[in-house]
Amino acid sequence: MTSEMQEIAITEDKPLLTGQADITKDAAELAARILLDQGQEHSVETPHGVLHVTLHGSRTTRRPAILTFHDVGLESKSCFSPLFKFEEMQEIVKNFTLIHIDAPGQEEGAATYPPGYQYPSMETIAEMIPAVLQFFNFRSVIGVGVGAGAYILSKFTLANPDSVEGLVLINIDTNARGWMDWAAQKLSSVTSTFTEQILSHLFSQEELSANTEAVQCNRERISKAPNLANIELFWKTYNNSRRDLNLDRNNTFKCPVMLVVGDSAPYEEAAVECNSKLDPTTTSFLKMADAGGLPQLTQPAKLTEAFKYFIQGMGYMASSCMTRLSRSRTASLSSSYSMDGSRSRSRTLSQGSQGGQMPPSPSQTMEVSC
């Protein structure tokens, strides 16, 4: 009797096990989609305090992770979501792990620091990043930084050259604040609210005058932020603790670099100056028309396209197709190349006529107005 009952039990269990396997598979796929879309939040302990970090995608370490750092007045979600959720960016997102770092106290829902809190310097924040890589067991990353985040990633890269395979710097200013900047900020602090000061840092004068939708949304978000005092601390440390990176052809990044700036952005001149100091054989420079102060928000299609080329130049995603380029028949690139350190020629190339086969290779400096 016992034997018969055991046989019956085994027979009845088989379809249940099959169903359970399907449910488990569906649950795993759902969890993967949620992790890709919403990300997984972590509090990472570092030698200088805790960092809020959001991870998207799998933790595969076969490729470098894409590590981002936001600007003042933004956090990782408001700074990068429009870019990394852009339709044509998904090809990259599916192949890389994304690690979004929030500067101390800048994440959504962050508690306000008490009066007198000593906010970490820009250099100290950069020194917190290695702990993030160790936490997720990544040996190297491709850095993407905007404004203050671009400066922080630059400091990290110079101190840890073996940990960075490529660097995308949007609105980078590698210089310390000068006397003119100091005077301008003092005047601005008297005549403008803190929110307007941040907006002037993020957006072009044309965008502010036109009061674009992006300006309006960020004005409301910043002015109503529960952690506004924390944002002010980050703003002060960016202005007061930023030091010259002292970049030149002999003291420069060891990895490929792509500089990006809008043609009317507040930091256009600073980005152009930075480009003049970098190694032309490993630097691409994109000056984007109609991009305003934040190209990753206003021109995600163009930036996605350039980012794909940049990654391909590093040897990743070689089979990726530039779908938007193949459809384009009207846009043009005004390009000037620097080969072996000297500018030799300039020309205008139609994207349509080239069939999308002119990536800004890390082997040459390329200034683009697109």
Helices and strands as residue ranges (DSSP letters): H 2-37, E 40-46, E 49-56, E 65-69, H 76-84, G 87-89, H 90-93, E 98-102, H 122-136, E 141-146, H 148-159, G 161-163, E 164-170, H 179-191, H 194-202, H 205-210, H 213-223, H 228-240, E 257-262, H 268-277, E 283-288, H 295-298, H 300-313, H 323-327, E 332-339, E 342-350, H 351-354, E 365-369
